[in-house]
C-alpha cells in the first residue's frame, strides 16, 4: 500500500464515521510507524489539507466535472478531492505524477471503467489552474470568503455579522495557517531551567519562540510529537493554548483556595490552577465520564500535582458535597467550538445553526446547577472555545440576570496588552487578531459582594 492509498482510506473512513480527522490521521500514522518521516509528513499534509480545503476543492471540481460531486462514487469523490489538493496546493509534486497515481489507484480499487474520467478531470484542472473562476471579491464578498477560505457560507455570515468583514477574513486566514504548538512551562522552573529546557529542544531541531502575553508560555515549530521533547515525562510543561492559560490568570488564584473545575478534561486549566496554589488548597476536577477523567488523571500524574482530586461527575447533576465549597469555580461549558477550527477542521462541517441553538439549553442547565458550588464571596470564571455571542456575551448577561451576579474587571489579572479589553469583565479572543485560539472568558461574582478577604 502506497502513501496515497493510505490517505484515500483515511478520507473514506472519515466519510463513514464520526472520528475527528486529526485523531484518525494520528492513529493511522502510528499504525504505519515504520514509514520514514517524509512519508508520514506526506500522509498528514495530504489528509489534513484535503479535509481543510474540501469546500474549495468541491467548487473547483464542480467547474470541470460533468458529474456533480455529491453524485460521485464515494471512492472516486475522495480520490479526486485528494488529487485536486495536490494539484492546487502541493507545488513540489508534478501534475503528471498526481494524475498517473490517481489513475493507478482507481484501477487498483476496481474502478477501471472510470480511469478515463479521473484522468480527464484531473488533467483539465492541471492545465487550467490559472483560469479557475472564483466568486468575485468585490461583488460577492461572502461567497468569495466561503470558497477561497473553504468555510461554510453560514459560518462566514455569522462571523461577519459578529465581528465585521475585515476581522472575519483575518480569522479565516488564521484558520488555514499551520500554527505552532503552544506550551505552558511550569512556573516553578527557574529562568535557567527554562533556558536549558528550550535549548535542548532547539538542539533537537525544534524552533522555539516566545509566546505573546505570558512569560511562562512558548511556541514550538517543527516538532514531531511533544512526547519526544525533553522534560515531557518529568512534567516540566503542558500543551495548552495561551487563551486557556489566561483562565488561571483571570481567576486570581490565592494560596489555600478551593477550586472546582466542573468540565475539566483533559485537565489543562485545573492543573494550571493547581500549580498556582503552590501545594496549598485543593482543586476538584470533574467531568462526565471515566474516559475523560482518565485523561485528567494521566496528566495529573505526569505533572505531579498532588493537590488535585479527580471525580466523575456530570455537570448537570448536583454533587451535594460540593455545594458552597468553591472559592473559584471554573465553568468551561460544552460549546460549538468555532474558535478551534484551525486545529479541528472537521468542526466547520459538523456544527450547524440548529446544533448551536441546542447548546443554549445545555449551557444554561450546567450553569444553573454548578452556581450553587460557589462560596458567598466566590469567583466564577465562565469560558468557551467559540466565537458566538449567543454562547458568550449573551450567556454572561443571562447568568447575571438570573443568578444576581455581575461581571468584575479582569484588568488587574491580565497581561498589559489585554488589560483595556478586559476592563468590562469579559474578553473575546480571536484568531488572526490576538494570536490565540478563538476563546471567551468572563469573571463573575455575586452582585454587591467584593472579593473574598
Secondary structure, 3 states (H helix, E strand, C coil): CCHHHHHHHHHHHHHHCCCCHHHHHHHHHHHCCCCCHHHHHHHHHHHHHHHHCHHHHHHHHHHHCCCCHHHCCHHHHHHHHHHHHHHHHCCCCCHHHHHHHHHHHHHHCCCHHHHHHHHHHHHHHHHCHHHCCCCCCCCCHHHHHHHHCCCCHHHHHHHHHHHCHHHHHHHHHHHCCCCCEEEEECCCCCHHHHHHHHHHHHHCCCEEEECCCCCCEEEEECCCCHHHCCCCCCCCEEECCHHHHHHHHHCCCCCCCEEEECCCCCCHHHHHHHHHHCCCCEEEEEECCHHHHHHHHHHHHHHCCCCEEEEECCCCCCCHHHCCCEEEEEEECCCCCHHHCCCCCCHHHHCCHHHHHHHHHHHHHHHHHHHHHEEEEEEEEEEECCCCCCCCHHHHHHHHHHHCEEECCCHHHCCHHHHHHHCCCEEEECCCCCCCCCEEEEEEEECCCCCCC
